[in-house]
């Protein structure tokens, strides 16, 4: 399972590590989109909106778990790069202990506050009951969602991006089958979508545990590795908390924008929900580059090879920008037909097409700050990632979307521009921070 990424071609390491990662993200996105697509074939706009709103809440929770787990990926990566097996085992054990505690507490809290959460989302009245049912069932599955993501973070920190791909492939296939059973055959609506999600995650976690027990990982875990170690947990949380908060604020921004759209009526609410799912697809490459840069750079920094970490960042930025520009241009010609894949409602398709044509430029610009965020995490500077995203949200994304909604009530196009505006600000901050950190590093090396 363990793979050293501190030697050989940097570009090849990025490609070979990121391709399974990319496919994992694609399958995870397909997993999330299956609910929306399948319920659109059997139910009306109210059910589509219920699943759309509910899945956004679950996505926010999931990305915060993934962000927190980034701390484990980076700390494990550095230990692997430095060839410290006992330290690696200790981080893995403490990761399991920490995240299972987080999962249990989160499950109880979210179940208690499910109704207020639906109210805060300004969910259209027709979709409220379906959203409550969807979230209640999904919240019960939080331990399994957490288990999958911490298992994946551990594997990736050790340089193995293939195993998580297999685990999510199992979940994706199971989710599609179960959705057709619960939504199509049993006519359970949003509840059926939630049941499919939770049960498929459970199947994925069971599969992962079977693989771990049968495979030689190169790391020997003992009981003491699972005992809480304040120093180890501090290292994980020092990196993970800022990333989790960053991702949480980003998702809160998405939710605020969803609330703004919900107040414009059911059609615009459905359109924004569909486009958010589509954006999730095109953001696969930037998201993959973020994770690849953090894992590869962490190993190289742990091995004392800082220049390879910088080179990893540069290659990732070029890949992300090239992909983002290409997709943004192509989308200008196919936006409405793509939205129509998820709905037969002509008004929803037109509104969604407007929103998608402007929002899509964020893929190119976000690719830049995603890569830098991965690098900052590997350097133990995840606070920078939190800062630039926070400023982006409060200075551009949310106010921009609100003002566009107020002054352009007949089109969603201006609302979509708020996202690339925010990413442009983030990119400028990231470049400035990177230049400063490089000057500091070279100054220390020169002094030494």
URGI-V346486 format. One line per field, one symbol per residue. ss: DSSP state (h for helix, s for strand, l for the rest). phi: phi as a letter, one per 40 degrees, with the letter a starting at -180 (. if undefined). A space follows every 50 residues. Layout:
ss=???
phi=???
This chain:
ss=lllllllllhhhhhhhhhhhhhhhhhhhhhhhhhhhhhhhhhllhhhhhh hhhhhhhhhhhhhhhhhhhhhhhhhhhhhhhlllhhhhhhhhhhhhhhhh hhhhhhhhhhhhlhhhhhhhllllhhhhhhhhhhhhhhhhlhhhhhhhhh hhhhhhhllllhhhhhhhhhhhhhhhhhhhhhhhhllllhhhhhhhhhhh hhhhhhhhhhhhhhllllllllhhhhlllhhhhhhhhhhhhhhhhhhhhh hhhhhhhhhhhhlllhhhhhhhhhhhhhhhhhlhhhhhhhhhhhhhhhhh hhlllhhhhhhhhhhhhhhhhhhhhhhhhhhhhhhhhhhhlllllhhhhh hhhhhhhhhllhhhhhhhhhhhhhhhhhlllhhhhhhhhhhhhhhhhhhh hhhhhhhlllllhhhhhhhhhhhhhhhhhhhhhhhhhhhhhhhhhhhl
phi=.cbcbbbgccccccccccccccccccccccdccddccccccbbccccdcc cccccccccccccccccccddcdcccdcccccgbcccccccccccccccc ccccccdcccccbccccccccfcddcbccccccccdcccccddcccdccc ccccdcccgbbcddccccccccccccccccccccccfcgdcccccccccc ccccccccccccccbccgbbcbdccccdbdcccccccdcccdcccdcccc cccccccccdcdcchccccccccccdcccdcccccdcccdcccccccccc cccgbccccccddccccccccccccccccccdbbccdccccbaccccccc cccccccccdccdcccdccccccccccccgbccccccccccccccbcccc cccccccbcbacdccccccccccccdccccccccdccccccccccccc
